[in-house]
Amino acid sequence: MYMQYVTTKTDSYASYLKGLGYSTVAIHPYEADFWCRNKAYPLMGFDRFLSQDDFENPDKPRGYISDMDLSKKIIAEYESRDESKSFFAFCVSMQNHASYGGGDYGGNTIALGDGDYSAI
């Protein structure tokens, strides 16, 4: 979508908040040029864009940076912010992307028992 619709400076929630004095950051723990995010996010008004290259030794379940490491990055960005400005972060996670094979998450089976679940 970004590469089709965001090719010039574009109004967005990020640009609106930036106009109100917020610092704005977009975080996507994958390749920076995936869906042209490295080009689109600045056009949308984000001050900074962080990609997988901005993570040090992340945990990668199923080959993608974990949501836990993404959460830690968001917290680190918040804690290192310019405290004279409000802070806005837009984040798209990766851990749960792609196919879901039978062995991806181990044996997480839920047994419902003998109750009447017809109203569910």
Wavefront OBJ file of the C-alpha trace (Angstrom):
o trace
v 0.000 0.000 0.000
v 2.679 2.502 0.948
v 4.451 2.206 -2.383
v 1.190 2.829 -4.263
v -0.345 5.641 -2.234
v 2.420 7.451 -0.344
v 4.724 8.905 -2.977
v 4.643 12.566 -1.903
v 4.315 14.389 1.407
v 1.024 13.112 2.833
v -1.190 14.228 5.683
v -1.422 11.589 8.393
v -1.931 11.219 12.094
v 1.852 11.468 12.460
v 2.061 14.743 10.526
v -0.887 16.131 12.505
v 0.761 15.290 15.834
v 4.135 16.541 14.619
v 2.394 19.847 13.853
v 1.260 19.925 17.483
v 4.859 19.546 18.663
v 5.087 15.790 19.145
v 8.187 13.793 18.344
v 7.150 10.932 16.062
v 8.745 7.572 15.407
v 7.683 4.606 13.272
v 9.070 1.175 14.150
v 8.860 -1.927 11.972
v 11.278 -4.712 12.944
v 11.810 -5.955 9.395
v 13.599 -4.778 6.254
v 13.497 -0.979 5.970
v 12.534 -1.018 2.301
v 9.739 -3.584 2.720
v 6.612 -1.944 1.220
v 8.792 1.187 0.817
v 8.374 2.084 4.480
v 11.780 3.794 4.474
v 10.406 6.251 1.894
v 6.767 6.437 2.997
v 7.149 7.028 6.725
v 9.151 10.265 6.358
v 6.584 11.461 3.791
v 3.877 10.747 6.363
v 5.541 13.046 8.895
v 7.543 10.670 11.048
v 10.734 12.189 12.459
v 12.428 8.805 12.507
v 11.939 5.288 11.201
v 13.516 2.270 12.911
v 13.803 -1.075 11.127
v 15.366 -4.438 11.952
v 18.792 -2.823 11.550
v 18.129 -0.807 14.706
v 17.784 -3.891 16.941
v 20.847 -5.418 18.619
v 20.867 -9.232 18.904
v 17.082 -9.623 18.932
v 15.256 -12.839 19.704
v 13.756 -14.188 16.465
v 11.067 -16.813 16.996
v 10.094 -18.254 13.609
v 12.700 -15.970 11.992
v 11.106 -12.617 12.901
v 12.047 -10.157 15.648
v 9.967 -10.918 18.731
v 7.144 -8.765 20.028
v 9.021 -8.651 23.353
v 12.049 -7.054 21.684
v 9.756 -4.657 19.828
v 8.139 -3.715 23.156
v 11.559 -3.103 24.678
v 12.473 -0.867 21.705
v 9.275 1.167 22.147
v 10.050 1.617 25.853
v 13.673 2.590 25.097
v 12.500 5.147 22.545
v 10.027 6.594 25.031
v 12.590 6.752 27.822
v 15.170 8.496 25.596
v 12.678 10.997 24.129
v 12.964 14.763 24.305
v 10.894 15.306 27.438
v 9.900 18.790 26.288
v 7.756 17.146 23.572
v 4.901 14.702 23.630
v 5.728 11.329 22.072
v 3.964 9.297 19.374
v 5.113 5.846 18.236
v 3.549 3.811 15.423
v 4.671 0.189 15.423
v 3.970 -2.795 13.194
v 5.113 -6.114 14.660
v 6.484 -9.103 12.766
v 6.626 -12.055 15.167
v 3.229 -13.426 14.166
v 3.561 -12.861 10.408
v 3.698 -15.619 7.795
v 2.340 -19.136 7.781
v 1.367 -21.081 10.861
v 2.626 -24.638 10.649
v 1.730 -27.366 13.102
v 5.124 -27.247 14.814
v 5.471 -23.474 15.105
v 4.166 -23.146 18.650
v 4.431 -26.544 20.260
v 1.609 -28.510 21.829
v -0.880 -25.833 22.862
v -4.071 -27.885 22.982
v -7.199 -26.666 24.746
v -9.694 -29.225 26.065
v -13.244 -27.911 26.502
v -14.752 -30.797 28.429
v -18.369 -31.944 28.389
v -20.197 -28.600 28.856
v -22.945 -27.219 26.650
v -21.249 -24.641 24.371
v -24.164 -24.151 21.957
v -24.718 -20.557 23.138
v -21.157 -19.525 22.246
l 1 2 3 4 5 6 7 8 9 10 11 12 13 14 15 16 17 18 19 20 21 22 23 24 25 26 27 28 29 30 31 32 33 34 35 36 37 38 39 40 41 42 43 44 45 46 47 48 49 50 51 52 53 54 55 56 57 58 59 60 61 62 63 64 65 66 67 68 69 70 71 72 73 74 75 76 77 78 79 80 81 82 83 84 85 86 87 88 89 90 91 92 93 94 95 96 97 98 99 100 101 102 103 104 105 106 107 108 109 110 111 112 113 114 115 116 117 118 119 120
